[in-house]
Amino acid sequence: MTGPTAPTPRVTLYGRAGCHLCDTAREVVARVCADLGETWEEIDIDTDPVLQDRYGEEIPVTLVDGAQHDFWRVDEARLRAALTR
C-alpha cells in the first residue's frame, strides 16, 4: 500500500539563482498560488543543459498546466485569470 501522491503543481517557474527578474516572479507566483490554493514548483535551469538551451535568454518562464504562460515578467492579473478558468 502506498500513500497519497502530491498533486502535480499547476504552475512551474523556470529561473536561476541571482536573477532579479526571477526573484520578482517567484514573489508573484507564490502570492497568487497561496491566495488561490494552487501548487507550484520552481526549477533552476542551471541544473540541466537542455533547460539552459531552451530557456536561457527568456527567464523567468512560467508554465500553467504545462503550457508556457509568460516569460521575463509575470503579470499577476493574467496569472490569476489563467488559474481560475
C-alpha positions in Angstrom: 0.0 0.0 0.0 1.3 3.4 -0.9 0.4 6.8 0.5 -1.3 9.6 -1.5 0.8 11.3 -4.1 1.3 15.0 -4.0 -0.7 16.9 -6.6 1.0 17.9 -9.8 1.9 21.6 -9.5 -0.2 23.8 -11.8 2.5 26.4 -12.1 6.1 25.9 -12.9 8.6 28.7 -12.7 11.9 28.2 -14.6 14.7 30.5 -13.4 18.2 30.7 -11.9 19.9 32.0 -8.8 21.0 35.6 -8.9 18.3 36.6 -11.4 16.4 39.7 -10.1 13.5 39.1 -12.5 13.3 35.5 -11.2 13.1 36.9 -7.6 10.2 39.1 -8.5 8.4 36.4 -10.5 8.8 34.0 -7.5 7.1 36.5 -5.2 4.2 36.9 -7.6 3.8 33.2 -8.3 4.0 32.4 -4.6 1.4 35.1 -3.7 -1.1 34.1 -6.4 -0.8 30.4 -5.7 -1.2 30.9 -2.0 -4.3 33.1 -2.5 -5.9 30.5 -4.8 -4.7 27.4 -3.0 -2.7 26.2 -6.0 0.6 24.4 -6.0 3.7 25.5 -7.8 7.3 24.4 -8.3 10.5 26.2 -9.2 13.1 24.7 -11.4 16.7 26.0 -11.7 17.6 25.9 -15.4 21.3 25.8 -14.5 20.8 22.2 -13.3 20.1 20.9 -16.8 21.9 21.9 -20.1 18.7 21.2 -22.1 16.8 23.7 -19.9 19.6 26.2 -20.2 19.4 26.0 -24.0 15.7 26.2 -24.1 15.0 29.0 -21.6 18.4 30.7 -21.1 17.6 34.1 -22.5 13.9 34.2 -21.6 13.9 33.5 -17.8 11.9 33.7 -15.8 9.5 31.5 -17.7 6.2 30.4 -16.2 4.1 27.5 -17.3 0.5 26.9 -16.3 -0.8 23.4 -16.6 2.2 22.5 -18.7 1.8 25.3 -21.3 4.1 28.3 -21.5 2.3 31.3 -19.9 4.8 34.2 -19.6 8.4 34.9 -19.8 10.6 37.7 -18.4 7.8 39.0 -16.2 4.8 37.5 -14.5 1.6 39.5 -14.8 -0.3 38.9 -11.6 -3.8 39.5 -13.0 -3.1 37.3 -16.1 -1.8 34.5 -13.9 -4.8 34.7 -11.6 -7.1 34.6 -14.6 -5.3 31.6 -16.0 -5.6 29.7 -12.7 -9.3 30.5 -12.2 -10.5 29.4 -15.7 
